[in-house]
Amino acid sequence: MEAIKIRKRINSSSLTISNLDKFKGKDVEIIIITEQELLAENSPDRKGAKTKSVAGILERYKDPLKKAKEAIAWGLAVNGKYANS
């Protein structure tokens, strides 16, 4: 997909865009959105945003046999790294 991004202030109802030669003869879609709307859309705290939860996505990789080791894993790691110091 080829795309161009042009940012300019629109002062009239007529718009001239240069550098469109590569798009001649092709079907295109032109979307005009204000910069404020674009910033609001990409805002992390926007209200009503649809979000997808990744909770449980790694559930299939869990190993129940290692759950007991998780409780003491940090201690084992530190002990292994600094035991000879």
N, C-alpha and C positions, 0 to 999 in steps of 0.2 A: 504494500500500500504506500503510495506516495502522498505526502501531505506537505502543506506549507502553512506557516503561522504568521499572520500579519497583525501587528498592533498599531492602530492609528486612531486618531480622533476623527469622528465623522461630523462634518460641518454642514452637510446638505443631504438630501434624499438620494443623490446620485453618487455612486461609488465606483472609482476606477482602481483596478488592481493590476499592477504590472507583473511580469514574470509568469504569465499563465500560458505561454506557448506550449509547454509540455502537456497541458491538459486539453488542447484543442482536439475536437473530435471524440472526446471521452465523456461519459456520463459522470457528473460530479454532484456532490452535496455540499452546499455552503451553509454553514452555521454561524450565526452572529449572536454573541453573548457579551454582556458588559463585563468589564474586569471585576467589578464588585460582586457580580453573581458568580463568576468563576472562583473568586477567592472564598466566597461564602460556601460554595459547593465543596471545596477541598478542605474546609475548616474541620479540624478533628472534633470540635464540640458542637457541630451543627445539630439542630434538633430535628427529629424525625428521620435521621439517617438510618438506612438499612445496614445492619452489621451482621456478619456471620460469626458464629462462635466456633472456636477450634477446640473447645473442651471435649476431651475424650477421643480426639482424632488418633492418638497413639495407643489407644486401648488394646488393639490387637497385638501389640508388641510387648506387652507386659509379661513378666515372668514371676508368677506367684512364689516360686522357690527363693527368689532374691529379696522378697519383701522384708524378711527378718534381718537381712544384712544391711538394709537401708538405715535402720535405726543406729547402727554403729559404724556406718561407712565413713563419716568424717573423721572419727577417732582413729580408724584403721589407716586412713590416708595420711593423717598427720604423723602417726606413729611410724609408718613406713618411710616417710620422707625425712623425719628428724630423729629417728631412733638412735642413729650412730653419732649424733652431734654431741 
